[in-house]
Amino acid sequence: MGEYTKDEFFRGFQRLNCDSVSAMKKKLPTLRKELSDDDKFKDTYEYAFGFSREKGQKSLTLDTAIGMWKLLFGIYEWTLCDSWCDFIETNHKKVSEYRVPHSLQNCPRADALLSPPPPPSYKAITKDTWFQLFEFAKQFGDDLSNYDENGAWPYLIDEFVEWRQEQEGMKA
């Protein structure tokens, strides 16, 4: 996970005006405080995707993604992070049921005419899902009541909202 060259390491220290590990330690509270700014956090969140990928991979493994979400959203304080991670952990192997398109629901032979698509793969987290999850968290926080299922969210996020609503229904 994330490799730096010696030159990159030293340039980073220089940009932060740090000449020692103790100077870096003193700088950490300021850097943490900067993460409360949405734009700075977003930059860090997006950087974390590339940093966390295994060499040569385009996606994040679920374990890595979950660990990074817990770390990053612990700072950002997205209250649904644990629920999101539970959803990912418990449903990544789920074979979703094939749903007949709404326009064909009244057709008696629809099931015979259509072959089911392959189930979604939840074995890795794509860059699109990673980036969109931050926008989702920022837009909805812990209130999913205004979620538009016809919006342009990745399928996995749509599935999460549906799962979360089912979980809420069970509690009521």
Secondary structure, 3 states (H helix, E strand, C coil): CCCCCHHHHHHHHHHCCCCCHHHHHHHHHHHHHHCCCHHHHHHHHHHHHHHHCCCCCCCEEHHHHHHHHHHHHHHHCCCCHHHHHHHHHHHCCCCCCCCCCHHHCCCCCHHHHCCCCCCCCCCEECHHHHHHHHHHHHHHCCCCCCCCCCCCCCHHHHHHHHHHHHHHHHHC
